């Protein structure tokens, strides 16, 4: 029995004890030759088998003709053959008992129908053998800690704490090349390629469990199914920081991502909600990603947000302060005791505040003395040390003083972030700081943003996972909602009718106006008399979606007779405008007079990648124009719903202001929680909109709503 | 006669033919010694006199004791003596006929009252001699084109097209150090220091007129008077691009800037308006500034906005596309002819679209062939060339191919922007591209932003200066407005009363409701009867500012009797609440029924740095909560006013949407133009608010307004 069956296929993939390279080559510059060089050069301890029917030996090493001739089944097959051969190779290794393969070969999904067919074959063969696949069309897999470099990358990354999981092989080569001179090491580098089998979720789960991984870094273009991804992110961020660069933010680039990987780029706002919910630090650009990697590689978790700035130049201190303020950070207030210590070691012209400007002629000793004073200040959570080149002192001396000071603390002090400005004089100083494992950036702004990445990540760790279960009291009448939905489905209707919508909302305790269906003008008149207050009269038709635009809504009718007359007129009006429209009768609805209530929108739709998503926003007829909305994933609790509300502009109004009391925000939040519960309990619902949801200081009312089912 | 008097003091400052260094020193590392080294090393042709009473000679060069002993009056005195000696030095050189001085010495304004007194002396002495001063507390002045380095900077910048004018000397040293290995040259480097005399305006004027200057770069912390600055910016951008990094965007950093330079940091939103109005490209961070300098140093004016992306890796192409879309750029649509040419030179797997992905194994020749095809495409305004390091090809070869291709075009092709990703392999490639004067950046995002800086700047050049004079028809009744203002001033009132406000607005053709003042309830009743429609009744009092909060406003009263009764009750109510409030009577105002009109705010205030500023926004009682406003500087024309309106969120509503016709936006814009005209004609007005300005499809009405005078 091959014990990889016991270990599990993903363990064999990410921690193989033996590897076969299929398509090993000696042709210089070929992928088979470069991958062979990397595999042999990485220091991998287990057996490495070369496979290629066209060779007996390469560089003195025996080459096997095929899987069958190998002395033992390797844990992992690394495949770099032409695409047409890959299904056969999978079959042969699967038959031998190999449970994991990295398919570097390109020429599948990106080549249209024929390629897709070949890829399907690949997946079927692997499934048949219980085998897991990374790729195809990928750079490969690198696990420096075990000396495994199963890739055709151009650099050999050292072992370290960063797991980099990427949908783009090119991004990997760029990041590894950038990281090398910085001394940043990696625990895993996984090029997911076209993700025909193993995707982000499995790779993230593995990195989250891997004790060597301190930080998980993701490059994401898109995926067809996202729910496992979202679950893996939530689990991973409980244990370590996760950074993500997600492209396809805008329509044009979503198309580029599509043509690049064949993946389905989901709605970016939903990705945003997924990252926020999981506490993932989302970066906007590659430059931001690199700075964030620097931060997490060289700092400990940032335990507070009060930053002290130490500088030998005023302007850069002001620049740094500007970014702290703009990005929501806090400038530390230097304690009086520290100020006294600084008075003793600095010239009288020092700034006597934060930023601590130690003046352009500051020699190395002055840097060390000021840094020591600030590191001892309990009011300081982190230090930013800046240096501008001057003709008066040597930037490298100052860097050495900072490095020595930090090193002497042995990790028992606040994090130190640094920026040595300029290039010529700064380059050797930066190298010196990196050797001392101190995070260093090119500009004051980048350094401050690095610090704030640390703060955000730590805050995510504390708050994101504090999740109270949403309680709905009294318990919803799930059966009643289900019956209403079933009725619409049974009738073959995509949209629930008004009474069914009211039933669903009422079942979940969402207040709706009193209403009644009527088949004809006469019964509409009787219904109005029964409701007993002024009513609105609305046409019922599956075909007429924007009812008010075609005269299908009349408001504020008092008494049964008025309603009967208006219903007759409405019928004539609509039949004249659209003789073929199917009309299902009338809705007679309590007229609601809350002119000062805000019009909000609360909705739910099923995102094709991530499933149900709850929307909140400024509602009414201008909802598309205002575009003032926020998204959240169910399940929601009260605090999360309140936070979702507060991410909109209209929230500023809802909190009340001069002359306007605050809206009953708990009631609004409660509607969000209940909509989330509806999404969870009724997967048949594809779309649900309450617009407007009227809200004022007395509560909420779902004045109009639509529900679509599959 | 000394001919600098004919040339002008600023010409002597920026293009001196002879220079004296006062405080020349041989003490290693001192500012006097470094400045001497820089002055002697720069290659300055004219005579350089050293002045120091404590030396006879330094390094074999004769040192004069004082100004009096010099053989001739130098054009420029560079002063690096202790602060107490500076006024005397100014006096002595002024007496000799020197018209310009750079005061490097620190220890003036930043040291409190004593320092300020010394600085005042400095300025007085200079004025007495008609002498102009740069500084004090500055790094100095560098004009590489004439070999003048009158600074204590650590590097010697080469001559080139960038004029850098900075309030921070530290920023200058950082930028020069960064620019040196990039081969970026400078026409002028001016450290303004504490700006006791020469400020931004004069320096910008000089750089705008200087034929060697292609781009003006500013680092701004703040200033006490800004109108000359704004004028200089408008004039300069007609001739060349102006880039600005302005700090103090947020309260905390404004304070840091204050303590740093002693300058008054103006309201940042007003700076924004000043920059926008002048067509200045404002950068947010130092990293952005450096990238922008790279762009303007190495590209020609960007004549179109259609970008083609050429890449050897899919992911970075997607990243670049993302930024193009996010920042409002346009991806070029590759023409069919170009696609055919690319088909002929690229492998069949190339992306066949933009980004043009030439695949990871692309050798140098493929880069050259694809680049040539794209440079010939008339549908392409600019090229972004990306390279990801791979083990398959050499990044430096690819860079050389790009450099050779661009060089062969001899400047007759679209701009080429480049980003070679990574570090180890990318560094020599970047150096090679810079040697070929091709703009190169660290990441795809930075490169795209560089391209978009070029686009924005070119657009500014075309549109900002197209300015039609604002016409107000019929002509305003300036005399009537002046009389109302004069009445308030004569009565010693800060706020105009309601009738005076109505007079001013009416004089400028801004519609107001019919209204009448009344001294007592009985005359209020008569006034209401005269107006003849339902009225609002409002208390008049200078002391009660929020009238509606204290029951001082009653709406919708029909008929004289009702008004008389309500006025009596109001009087009693307010007297009970505040027995000492001085009450001036009542305002009886036509009741306006436009429930569907939008409530806007239009205002004007006098900024202490820049003078009058016109504000537009979403109004009503929630105006502070909404914070949805935009600023513009008068004079306004219709187009500028329309653009100002469109910079707010409420504009989306004003343009109309489903069920709502558009507001009469010309009428709203016309109010902005007229408020601008009021600001220009009546400098006594310190503040003017129209809130709400009601606006609907039928026009506008200034329902409530306040005017304060000095």
Boltz contact constraints between the chains, C-beta under 6 A:
constraints:
  - contact:
      token1: [A, 34]
      token2: [B, 391]
      max_distance: 6.0
  - contact:
      token1: [A, 152]
      token2: [B, 391]
      max_distance: 6.0
  - contact:
      token1: [A, 154]
      token2: [B, 389]
      max_distance: 6.0
  - contact:
      token1: [A, 154]
      token2: [B, 390]
      max_distance: 6.0
  - contact:
      token1: [A, 154]
      token2: [B, 391]
      max_distance: 6.0
  - contact:
      token1: [A, 168]
      token2: [B, 314]
      max_distance: 6.0
  - contact:
      token1: [A, 168]
      token2: [B, 315]
      max_distance: 6.0
  - contact:
      token1: [A, 170]
      token2: [B, 313]
      max_distance: 6.0
  - contact:
      token1: [A, 170]
      token2: [B, 315]
      max_distance: 6.0
  - contact:
      token1: [A, 170]
      token2: [B, 316]
      max_distance: 6.0
  - contact:
      token1: [A, 170]
      token2: [B, 388]
      max_distance: 6.0
  - contact:
      token1: [A, 171]
      token2: [B, 315]
      max_distance: 6.0
  - contact:
      token1: [A, 173]
      token2: [B, 388]
      max_distance: 6.0
  - contact:
      token1: [A, 173]
      token2: [B, 389]
      max_distance: 6.0
  - contact:
      token1: [A, 173]
      token2: [B, 390]
      max_distance: 6.0
  - contact:
      token1: [A, 174]
      token2: [B, 388]
      max_distance: 6.0
  - contact:
      token1: [A, 174]
      token2: [B, 421]
      max_distance: 6.0
  - contact:
      token1: [A, 174]
      token2: [B, 422]
      max_distance: 6.0
  - contact:
      token1: [A, 177]
      token2: [B, 389]
      max_distance: 6.0
  - contact:
      token1: [A, 177]
      token2: [B, 422]
      max_distance: 6.0
  - contact:
      token1: [A, 177]
      token2: [B, 423]
      max_distance: 6.0
  - contact:
      token1: [A, 177]
      token2: [B, 424]
      max_distance: 6.0
  - contact:
      token1: [A, 177]
      token2: [B, 425]
      max_distance: 6.0
  - contact:
      token1: [A, 178]
      token2: [B, 422]
      max_distance: 6.0
  - contact:
      token1: [A, 178]
      token2: [B, 423]
      max_distance: 6.0
  - contact:
      token1: [A, 180]
      token2: [B, 424]
      max_distance: 6.0
  - contact:
      token1: [A, 181]
      token2: [B, 423]
      max_distance: 6.0
  - contact:
      token1: [A, 181]
      token2: [B, 424]
      max_distance: 6.0
  - contact:
      token1: [A, 247]
      token2: [B, 318]
      max_distance: 6.0
  - contact:
      token1: [A, 247]
      token2: [B, 319]
      max_distance: 6.0
  - contact:
      token1: [A, 247]
      token2: [B, 322]
      max_distance: 6.0
  - contact:
      token1: [A, 249]
      token2: [B, 322]
      max_distance: 6.0
  - contact:
      token1: [A, 249]
      token2: [B, 326]
      max_distance: 6.0
  - contact:
      token1: [A, 250]
      token2: [B, 325]
      max_distance: 6.0
  - contact:
      token1: [A, 250]
      token2: [B, 326]
      max_distance: 6.0
  - contact:
      token1: [A, 252]
      token2: [B, 321]
      max_distance: 6.0
  - contact:
      token1: [A, 252]
      token2: [B, 325]
      max_distance: 6.0
  - contact:
      token1: [A, 252]
      token2: [B, 331]
      max_distance: 6.0
  - contact:
      token1: [A, 253]
      token2: [B, 318]
      max_distance: 6.0
  - contact:
      token1: [A, 253]
      token2: [B, 321]
      max_distance: 6.0
  - contact:
      token1: [A, 253]
      token2: [B, 322]
      max_distance: 6.0
  - contact:
      token1: [A, 253]
      token2: [B, 325]
      max_distance: 6.0
  - contact:
      token1: [A, 256]
      token2: [B, 318]
      max_distance: 6.0
  - contact:
      token1: [A, 256]
      token2: [B, 321]
      max_distance: 6.0
  - contact:
      token1: [A, 257]
      token2: [B, 318]
      max_distance: 6.0
  - contact:
      token1: [A, 260]
      token2: [B, 314]
      max_distance: 6.0
  - contact:
      token1: [A, 260]
      token2: [B, 318]
      max_distance: 6.0
  - contact:
      token1: [A, 285]
      token2: [B, 445]
      max_distance: 6.0
  - contact:
      token1: [A, 286]
      token2: [B, 319]
      max_distance: 6.0
  - contact:
      token1: [A, 286]
      token2: [B, 443]
      max_distance: 6.0
  - contact:
      token1: [A, 286]
      token2: [B, 445]
      max_distance: 6.0
  - contact:
      token1: [A, 287]
      token2: [B, 443]
      max_distance: 6.0
  - contact:
      token1: [A, 287]
      token2: [B, 445]
      max_distance: 6.0
  - contact:
      token1: [A, 287]
      token2: [B, 446]
      max_distance: 6.0
  - contact:
      token1: [A, 313]
      token2: [B, 170]
      max_distance: 6.0
  - contact:
      token1: [A, 314]
      token2: [B, 260]
      max_distance: 6.0
  - contact:
      token1: [A, 315]
      token2: [B, 168]
      max_distance: 6.0
  - contact:
      token1: [A, 315]
      token2: [B, 170]
      max_distance: 6.0
  - contact:
      token1: [A, 315]
      token2: [B, 171]
      max_distance: 6.0
  - contact:
      token1: [A, 316]
      token2: [B, 170]
      max_distance: 6.0
  - contact:
      token1: [A, 318]
      token2: [B, 247]
      max_distance: 6.0
  - contact:
      token1: [A, 318]
      token2: [B, 253]
      max_distance: 6.0
  - contact:
      token1: [A, 318]
      token2: [B, 256]
      max_distance: 6.0
  - contact:
      token1: [A, 318]
      token2: [B, 257]
      max_distance: 6.0
  - contact:
      token1: [A, 318]
      token2: [B, 260]
      max_distance: 6.0
  - contact:
      token1: [A, 319]
      token2: [B, 247]
      max_distance: 6.0
  - contact:
      token1: [A, 319]
      token2: [B, 286]
      max_distance: 6.0
  - contact:
      token1: [A, 321]
      token2: [B, 252]
      max_distance: 6.0
  - contact:
      token1: [A, 321]
      token2: [B, 253]
      max_distance: 6.0
  - contact:
      token1: [A, 321]
      token2: [B, 256]
      max_distance: 6.0
  - contact:
      token1: [A, 322]
      token2: [B, 247]
      max_distance: 6.0
  - contact:
      token1: [A, 322]
      token2: [B, 249]
      max_distance: 6.0
  - contact:
      token1: [A, 322]
      token2: [B, 253]
      max_distance: 6.0
  - contact:
      token1: [A, 325]
      token2: [B, 250]
      max_distance: 6.0
  - contact:
      token1: [A, 325]
      token2: [B, 252]
      max_distance: 6.0
  - contact:
      token1: [A, 325]
      token2: [B, 253]
      max_distance: 6.0
  - contact:
      token1: [A, 326]
      token2: [B, 249]
      max_distance: 6.0
  - contact:
      token1: [A, 326]
      token2: [B, 250]
      max_distance: 6.0
  - contact:
      token1: [A, 331]
      token2: [B, 252]
      max_distance: 6.0
  - contact:
      token1: [A, 388]
      token2: [B, 170]
      max_distance: 6.0
  - contact:
      token1: [A, 388]
      token2: [B, 173]
      max_distance: 6.0
  - contact:
      token1: [A, 388]
      token2: [B, 174]
      max_distance: 6.0
  - contact:
      token1: [A, 389]
      token2: [B, 154]
      max_distance: 6.0
  - contact:
      token1: [A, 389]
      token2: [B, 173]
      max_distance: 6.0
  - contact:
      token1: [A, 389]
      token2: [B, 177]
      max_distance: 6.0
  - contact:
      token1: [A, 390]
      token2: [B, 154]
      max_distance: 6.0
  - contact:
      token1: [A, 390]
      token2: [B, 173]
      max_distance: 6.0
  - contact:
      token1: [A, 391]
      token2: [B, 34]
      max_distance: 6.0
  - contact:
      token1: [A, 391]
      token2: [B, 152]
      max_distance: 6.0
  - contact:
      token1: [A, 391]
      token2: [B, 154]
      max_distance: 6.0
  - contact:
      token1: [A, 392]
      token2: [B, 29]
      max_distance: 6.0
  - contact:
      token1: [A, 421]
      token2: [B, 174]
      max_distance: 6.0
  - contact:
      token1: [A, 422]
      token2: [B, 174]
      max_distance: 6.0
  - contact:
      token1: [A, 422]
      token2: [B, 177]
      max_distance: 6.0
  - contact:
      token1: [A, 422]
      token2: [B, 178]
      max_distance: 6.0
  - contact:
      token1: [A, 423]
      token2: [B, 177]
      max_distance: 6.0
  - contact:
      token1: [A, 423]
      token2: [B, 178]
      max_distance: 6.0
  - contact:
      token1: [A, 423]
      token2: [B, 181]
      max_distance: 6.0
  - contact:
      token1: [A, 424]
      token2: [B, 177]
      max_distance: 6.0
  - contact:
      token1: [A, 424]
      token2: [B, 180]
      max_distance: 6.0
  - contact:
      token1: [A, 424]
      token2: [B, 181]
      max_distance: 6.0
  - contact:
      token1: [A, 425]
      token2: [B, 177]
      max_distance: 6.0
  - contact:
      token1: [A, 443]
      token2: [B, 286]
      max_distance: 6.0
  - contact:
      token1: [A, 443]
      token2: [B, 287]
      max_distance: 6.0
  - contact:
      token1: [A, 445]
      token2: [B, 285]
      max_distance: 6.0
  - contact:
      token1: [A, 445]
      token2: [B, 286]
      max_distance: 6.0
  - contact:
      token1: [A, 445]
      token2: [B, 287]
      max_distance: 6.0
  - contact:
      token1: [A, 446]
      token2: [B, 287]
      max_distance: 6.0
  - contact:
      token1: [A, 621]
      token2: [B, 658]
      max_distance: 6.0
  - contact:
      token1: [A, 621]
      token2: [B, 659]
      max_distance: 6.0
  - contact:
      token1: [A, 622]
      token2: [B, 653]
      max_distance: 6.0
  - contact:
      token1: [A, 622]
      token2: [B, 657]
      max_distance: 6.0
  - contact:
      token1: [A, 625]
      token2: [B, 652]
      max_distance: 6.0
  - contact:
      token1: [A, 625]
      token2: [B, 657]
      max_distance: 6.0
  - contact:
      token1: [A, 652]
      token2: [B, 625]
      max_distance: 6.0
  - contact:
      token1: [A, 653]
      token2: [B, 622]
      max_distance: 6.0
  - contact:
      token1: [A, 657]
      token2: [B, 622]
      max_distance: 6.0
  - contact:
      token1: [A, 657]
      token2: [B, 625]
      max_distance: 6.0
  - contact:
      token1: [A, 658]
      token2: [B, 621]
      max_distance: 6.0
  - contact:
      token1: [A, 659]
      token2: [B, 621]
      max_distance: 6.0
